[in-house]
Amino acid sequence: MKTSKVWAIAKKEFRDHIRNRWIIALTFIFVVLTIAASYLTGGKAGEELFGRLQGTVSTLLSISSILIPLIAIMLGYSTISGEGENGALPLVLSYPITRGEVLVGKFLGLSLVLIASIAFGFGLGGIVIAVFAGIENTTPYMVFILLSILLGGIYLSLSIFFSAVCKKRSTSIGAGILIFFWSMIYGTIVFGIYLSTGGTLEQLMGSESTLPGWMWKSIVVSPMDMHGTSAMQAFGLEKAFGYAMDVPSYLNLEFLVVIQLLWFLIPAILAYFFFKRRDL
């Protein structure tokens, strides 16, 4: 695999996507949402204008956990299947370049678009908050940005995997949307199982709330839930979901990051093997 060829593909992907209006619009939305979340947090806390970074992230998590996966899926779903349908991919592969170099280059270019969008959006918003509300919790906020990039990387990896497996663009976007909604409703499914197996709302919301061990362990099945718990851990918060329940010690930041890295790496590796065997 030649670095020069990989970088050439990556630059093309980056230039093609970074100028897209919807990428620019979503980056702007990140900035606005970050500032708006801080403003609302500051108002609730009785502060002068903006809330601190910790409160901002708590308010922002539910929105960013939806937007970031959507951006990643939209970036990656047509990487292989779309270009295979329109004939661009066979043309590229007619040149002296390997499939591995094409896939890694596309992955790198799209990842850079995702990183630029998240880092600029949350970074600029964070700078505004730091100017008005102080620089407290700056390091955890930087960790939150990195965790957000990792979340986007997971869904980008999944969407490229679906694009490598599926023959049609419509099928790959359908698979991406399916995994997105699975992550959205996963918590509701787990909560339903909890209630159907004898759990009650009184136990959940009591002064000494506890959850069965299987519920805590099942968090590794949902990248969105892992992202929220990781961000909470980055700020040193020990209570989950706004209740009095303590997060188990084994669900620490390091463990959750390792699991998320596996979520990122495994689909990417599988995408490579499926792409190598794909009939164009």
C-alpha positions as CSV (number, residue, x, y, z in Angstrom):
1,M,0.0,0.0,0.0
2,K,1.6,3.3,-1.1
3,T,1.0,6.3,1.1
4,S,1.0,8.7,-1.9
5,K,-1.9,7.0,-3.5
6,V,-3.9,6.7,-0.3
7,W,-3.3,10.4,0.3
8,A,-4.4,11.3,-3.2
9,I,-7.7,9.5,-2.7
10,A,-8.1,11.1,0.7
11,K,-7.6,14.6,-0.6
12,K,-10.1,14.1,-3.3
13,E,-12.7,12.8,-0.9
14,F,-12.0,15.6,1.5
15,R,-12.3,18.3,-1.2
16,D,-15.5,16.8,-2.6
17,H,-17.3,16.7,0.7
18,I,-16.0,19.6,2.7
19,R,-17.5,22.0,0.3
20,N,-21.0,20.4,0.5
21,R,-23.5,22.9,1.8
22,W,-25.1,20.5,4.2
23,I,-21.7,19.8,5.8
24,I,-21.2,23.5,6.2
25,A,-24.7,23.9,7.5
26,L,-24.3,21.1,10.1
27,T,-21.0,22.5,11.3
28,F,-22.8,25.8,11.8
29,I,-25.5,24.0,13.7
30,F,-22.9,22.5,16.0
31,V,-21.7,26.0,16.9
32,V,-25.2,27.3,17.4
33,L,-26.3,24.3,19.5
34,T,-23.3,24.5,21.7
35,I,-23.8,28.2,22.4
36,A,-27.6,27.7,22.9
37,A,-27.1,24.8,25.3
38,S,-24.7,26.9,27.3
39,Y,-27.1,29.8,27.3
40,L,-29.9,27.6,28.5
41,T,-27.7,26.0,31.2
42,G,-26.6,29.4,32.4
43,G,-30.2,30.6,32.7
44,K,-31.2,27.5,34.7
45,A,-28.2,27.9,37.1
46,G,-28.9,31.6,37.6
47,E,-25.6,32.6,36.0
48,E,-25.1,35.9,34.1
49,L,-25.1,34.6,30.5
50,F,-23.6,31.2,29.7
51,G,-23.3,28.1,31.7
52,R,-20.1,26.1,32.4
53,L,-18.8,23.6,30.0
54,Q,-19.9,20.6,32.1
55,G,-23.5,21.7,32.2
56,T,-23.3,22.5,28.5
57,V,-22.2,19.0,27.6
58,S,-25.0,17.5,29.7
59,T,-27.5,19.5,27.8
60,L,-25.8,18.9,24.4
61,L,-25.4,15.2,24.6
62,S,-28.9,14.1,23.5
63,I,-28.7,16.3,20.4
64,S,-25.1,15.6,19.4
65,S,-25.6,11.9,19.8
66,I,-28.2,12.1,17.0
67,L,-26.6,14.6,14.7
68,I,-23.1,13.1,14.6
69,P,-24.2,9.5,13.6
70,L,-26.4,11.0,10.9
71,I,-23.5,13.0,9.4
72,A,-21.3,9.9,9.5
73,I,-23.9,7.7,7.8
74,M,-24.6,10.3,5.1
75,L,-20.8,10.6,4.4
76,G,-20.2,6.9,4.1
77,Y,-23.2,5.1,2.7
78,S,-22.4,5.6,-1.0
79,T,-18.6,5.3,-0.7
80,I,-18.5,1.9,-2.4
81,S,-22.1,1.0,-3.5
82,G,-22.9,4.5,-4.9
83,E,-19.7,4.7,-7.0
84,G,-20.1,1.1,-8.0
85,E,-23.5,1.9,-9.4
86,N,-22.5,5.0,-11.4
87,G,-19.4,3.4,-12.8
88,A,-16.9,5.7,-11.1
89,L,-15.3,2.9,-9.0
90,P,-14.5,0.6,-11.8
91,L,-12.9,3.5,-13.6
92,V,-10.7,4.4,-10.6
93,L,-9.7,0.7,-10.2
94,S,-8.6,0.6,-13.8
95,Y,-5.6,2.7,-12.8
96,P,-2.6,1.1,-11.0
97,I,-4.1,1.4,-7.6
98,T,-5.2,-1.4,-5.2
99,R,-8.6,-1.7,-3.6
100,G,-7.0,-1.4,-0.2
101,E,-5.5,1.9,-1.1
102,V,-8.9,3.2,-2.5
103,L,-10.8,2.1,0.7
104,V,-8.2,3.5,3.1
105,G,-8.0,6.7,1.2
106,K,-11.7,7.2,1.1
107,F,-12.0,6.3,4.8
108,L,-9.2,8.8,5.7
109,G,-10.7,11.6,3.6
110,L,-14.2,11.2,5.0
111,S,-12.8,10.9,8.5
112,L,-11.0,14.2,8.0
113,V,-14.3,15.9,6.9
114,L,-16.0,14.5,10.1
115,I,-13.1,15.6,12.3
116,A,-13.1,19.1,10.8
117,S,-16.8,19.5,11.2
118,I,-17.0,18.3,14.8
119,A,-13.8,20.0,16.0
120,F,-14.6,23.3,14.4
121,G,-18.3,23.3,15.5
122,F,-17.7,22.2,19.1
123,G,-14.4,24.0,19.4
124,L,-15.6,27.4,18.3
125,G,-18.7,27.1,20.5
126,G,-16.4,26.0,23.4
127,I,-14.2,29.1,22.9
128,V,-17.2,31.4,23.1
129,I,-18.3,29.7,26.3
130,A,-14.8,29.9,27.8
131,V,-14.5,33.6,27.1
132,F,-17.8,34.4,28.9
133,A,-18.0,31.6,31.5
134,G,-14.3,30.8,32.2
135,I,-12.0,28.0,31.2
136,E,-13.1,25.6,34.0
137,N,-13.3,21.9,32.7
138,T,-11.5,22.7,29.5
139,T,-9.7,19.4,29.5
140,P,-12.8,17.3,30.0
141,Y,-14.5,19.3,27.2
142,M,-11.6,18.5,24.9
143,V,-12.1,14.8,25.8
144,F,-15.8,15.2,24.9
145,I,-14.8,16.5,21.5
146,L,-12.5,13.5,21.0
147,L,-15.3,11.2,22.1
148,S,-17.7,12.8,19.7
149,I,-15.2,12.3,16.9
150,L,-14.9,8.6,17.9
151,L,-18.7,8.3,17.9
152,G,-18.7,9.7,14.4
153,G,-15.9,7.3,13.4
154,I,-17.9,4.3,14.6
155,Y,-20.9,5.2,12.4
156,L,-18.7,6.1,9.5
157,S,-17.0,2.7,9.8
158,L,-20.4,1.0,9.9
159,S,-21.8,2.9,6.9
160,I,-18.7,2.1,4.8
161,F,-19.1,-1.5,5.8
162,F,-22.7,-1.5,4.6
163,S,-21.6,0.2,1.4
164,A,-19.0,-2.5,0.8
165,V,-21.5,-5.3,1.5
166,C,-24.6,-3.9,-0.4
167,K,-24.7,-3.7,-4.1
168,K,-27.1,-0.8,-4.3
169,R,-26.9,2.7,-2.8
170,S,-30.5,2.5,-1.6
171,T,-29.7,-0.7,0.3
172,S,-26.7,0.7,2.0
173,I,-28.5,3.8,3.2
174,G,-31.3,1.6,4.4
175,A,-28.9,-0.4,6.4
176,G,-27.3,2.8,7.8
177,I,-30.7,4.2,8.9
178,L,-31.6,0.8,10.4
179,I,-28.5,0.8,12.7
180,F,-29.1,4.4,13.5
181,F,-32.7,3.7,14.7
182,W,-31.5,0.6,16.5
183,S,-29.2,2.8,18.6
184,M,-32.0,5.2,19.2
185,I,-34.5,2.7,20.5
186,Y,-32.1,0.3,22.1
187,G,-32.4,2.0,25.5
188,T,-36.2,1.8,25.3
189,I,-36.0,-1.9,24.5
190,V,-33.7,-2.6,27.4
191,F,-35.9,-0.5,29.7
192,G,-39.0,-2.5,28.5
193,I,-37.2,-5.8,29.3
194,Y,-36.3,-4.4,32.8
195,L,-40.0,-3.6,33.5
196,S,-41.2,-6.9,32.1
197,T,-38.8,-8.9,34.4
198,G,-40.0,-7.4,37.6
199,G,-38.3,-4.0,37.7
200,T,-40.4,-1.0,38.7
201,L,-40.2,2.8,38.2
202,E,-40.2,3.2,42.0
203,Q,-37.0,1.2,42.2
204,L,-35.5,3.1,39.4
205,M,-36.3,6.6,40.8
206,G,-35.9,5.9,44.4
207,S,-33.2,7.4,46.7
208,E,-31.0,4.3,46.3
209,S,-31.7,3.4,42.7
210,T,-30.1,0.3,41.4
211,L,-30.0,-1.5,38.0
212,P,-29.4,-5.2,37.3
213,G,-25.9,-6.0,36.2
214,W,-27.1,-7.2,32.8
215,M,-28.4,-3.7,32.1
216,W,-25.1,-2.1,32.8
217,K,-23.2,-4.7,30.7
218,S,-25.6,-4.3,27.8
219,I,-24.5,-0.7,27.3
220,V,-21.6,-2.0,25.1
221,V,-24.2,-2.9,22.5
222,S,-25.1,0.7,21.9
223,P,-22.4,3.2,20.7
224,M,-24.7,6.1,21.6
225,D,-25.2,5.0,25.2
226,M,-21.4,4.4,25.5
227,H,-20.8,7.9,24.2
228,G,-23.1,9.5,26.8
229,T,-21.6,7.4,29.7
230,S,-18.0,8.2,28.5
231,A,-18.7,11.9,28.3
232,M,-20.1,11.8,31.8
233,Q,-17.0,9.9,33.0
234,A,-14.8,12.5,31.4
235,F,-16.3,15.2,33.6
236,G,-16.0,13.0,36.7
237,L,-19.7,12.6,37.2
238,E,-20.6,9.4,39.2
239,K,-24.4,9.4,38.9
240,A,-26.2,8.1,35.8
241,F,-29.3,9.3,34.0
242,G,-30.0,12.1,36.6
243,Y,-30.9,9.5,39.3
244,A,-29.1,8.4,42.4
245,M,-27.6,5.3,40.8
246,D,-23.8,4.9,40.7
247,V,-22.1,3.7,37.5
248,P,-20.3,0.4,38.1
249,S,-16.5,0.8,38.5
250,Y,-15.8,-1.4,35.5
251,L,-17.6,1.0,33.2
252,N,-14.8,3.5,33.5
253,L,-13.7,5.9,30.7
254,E,-10.7,3.7,29.6
255,F,-12.8,0.6,29.3
256,L,-15.6,2.4,27.3
257,V,-13.0,3.9,24.9
258,V,-11.5,0.5,24.2
259,I,-14.9,-1.0,23.4
260,Q,-15.7,2.0,21.2
261,L,-12.4,1.5,19.4
262,L,-13.4,-2.1,18.7
263,W,-16.8,-0.8,17.3
264,F,-14.7,1.4,15.0
265,L,-12.1,-1.1,13.9
266,I,-14.1,-4.3,13.4
267,P,-16.5,-2.9,10.7
268,A,-13.6,-1.2,9.0
269,I,-11.7,-4.4,8.8
270,L,-14.7,-6.3,7.6
271,A,-15.4,-3.6,5.0
272,Y,-11.9,-4.2,3.6
273,F,-12.4,-7.9,3.2
274,F,-15.8,-7.5,1.6
275,F,-14.5,-4.9,-0.8
276,K,-11.6,-7.1,-1.8
277,R,-14.1,-9.8,-2.8
278,R,-16.7,-7.5,-4.4
279,D,-17.5,-8.1,-8.0
280,L,-17.6,-4.8,-9.9
